Amino acid sequence: MAVRSLVTLAALGAATAASPQTAAQKDALIAAMNDSDCTLTTAEANVVMPKLGISRPAAIALSRQMMAEGIAAFASDEETLVLLPPACTK
Protein backbone atom coordinates (compact mmCIF):
# COMPACT_ATOMS: atom_id res chain seq x y z
CA MET A 1 0.00 0.00 0.00
CA ALA A 2 2.71 2.49 0.96
CA VAL A 3 4.72 1.68 -2.15
CA ARG A 4 1.68 2.23 -4.36
CA SER A 5 1.09 5.61 -2.69
CA LEU A 6 4.69 6.65 -3.27
CA VAL A 7 4.52 5.62 -6.91
CA THR A 8 1.29 7.57 -7.31
CA LEU A 9 2.78 10.66 -5.66
CA ALA A 10 5.90 10.40 -7.81
CA ALA A 11 3.79 10.14 -10.94
CA LEU A 12 1.70 13.14 -9.93
CA GLY A 13 4.83 15.15 -9.21
CA ALA A 14 6.30 14.25 -12.59
CA ALA A 15 3.07 15.20 -14.32
CA THR A 16 2.89 18.61 -12.67
CA ALA A 17 6.53 19.56 -13.11
CA ALA A 18 6.78 21.64 -16.26
CA SER A 19 9.71 20.90 -18.49
CA PRO A 20 11.21 23.73 -20.55
CA GLN A 21 9.63 22.18 -23.65
CA THR A 22 6.22 22.03 -21.97
CA ALA A 23 6.56 25.65 -20.82
CA ALA A 24 7.46 26.71 -24.37
CA GLN A 25 4.49 24.77 -25.77
CA LYS A 26 2.17 26.37 -23.23
CA ASP A 27 3.48 29.83 -24.13
CA ALA A 28 2.97 29.05 -27.84
CA LEU A 29 -0.57 27.81 -27.17
CA ILE A 30 -1.43 30.92 -25.15
CA ALA A 31 -0.05 33.15 -27.93
CA ALA A 32 -2.05 31.26 -30.56
CA MET A 33 -5.21 31.55 -28.50
CA ASN A 34 -4.65 35.28 -28.00
CA ASP A 35 -4.30 35.60 -31.78
CA SER A 36 -7.65 33.83 -32.09
CA ASP A 37 -9.62 36.10 -29.70
CA CYS A 38 -8.77 33.84 -26.74
CA THR A 39 -10.63 30.80 -28.01
CA LEU A 40 -9.67 27.56 -29.70
CA THR A 41 -12.20 25.09 -31.05
CA THR A 42 -11.44 21.42 -31.51
CA ALA A 43 -11.36 21.92 -35.29
CA GLU A 44 -8.94 24.85 -34.93
CA ALA A 45 -6.78 22.85 -32.52
CA ASN A 46 -6.48 20.07 -35.10
CA VAL A 47 -4.84 22.60 -37.43
CA VAL A 48 -2.95 24.81 -34.97
CA MET A 49 -1.41 22.20 -32.66
CA PRO A 50 0.63 20.38 -35.34
CA LYS A 51 1.93 23.75 -36.57
CA LEU A 52 3.10 24.46 -33.01
CA GLY A 53 4.69 21.02 -32.71
CA ILE A 54 2.23 19.99 -30.01
CA SER A 55 0.93 16.42 -30.13
CA ARG A 56 -2.68 15.61 -29.25
CA PRO A 57 -1.72 14.04 -25.88
CA ALA A 58 0.45 17.07 -25.05
CA ALA A 59 -2.37 19.44 -26.04
CA ILE A 60 -4.76 17.62 -23.73
CA ALA A 61 -2.23 17.78 -20.89
CA LEU A 62 -1.62 21.49 -21.52
CA SER A 63 -5.32 22.31 -21.56
CA ARG A 64 -5.82 20.40 -18.29
CA GLN A 65 -2.87 22.22 -16.74
CA MET A 66 -4.22 25.59 -17.88
CA MET A 67 -7.67 24.77 -16.48
CA ALA A 68 -6.11 23.72 -13.16
CA GLU A 69 -4.27 27.05 -13.09
CA GLY A 70 -7.54 28.90 -13.71
CA ILE A 71 -6.40 30.49 -16.97
CA ALA A 72 -8.57 28.38 -19.28
CA ALA A 73 -12.00 26.77 -19.29
CA PHE A 74 -14.25 24.96 -21.71
CA ALA A 75 -17.16 26.90 -23.17
CA SER A 76 -20.65 25.47 -22.76
CA ASP A 77 -20.32 23.69 -26.12
CA GLU A 78 -17.47 21.63 -24.61
CA GLU A 79 -15.65 21.99 -27.94
CA THR A 80 -14.10 25.40 -27.38
CA LEU A 81 -11.25 26.11 -25.01
CA VAL A 82 -11.47 29.66 -23.69
CA LEU A 83 -8.41 31.52 -22.42
CA LEU A 84 -9.19 33.58 -19.33
CA PRO A 85 -7.53 36.71 -17.90
CA PRO A 86 -4.77 37.37 -17.16
CA ALA A 87 -3.55 34.99 -19.90
CA CYS A 88 -6.12 36.40 -22.33
CA THR A 89 -4.90 39.83 -23.30
CA LYS A 90 -7.65 40.67 -25.81
Helices and strands as residue ranges (DSSP letters): H 2-16, H 20-35, E 39-41, H 42-52, H 56-68, E 72-74, E 80-83
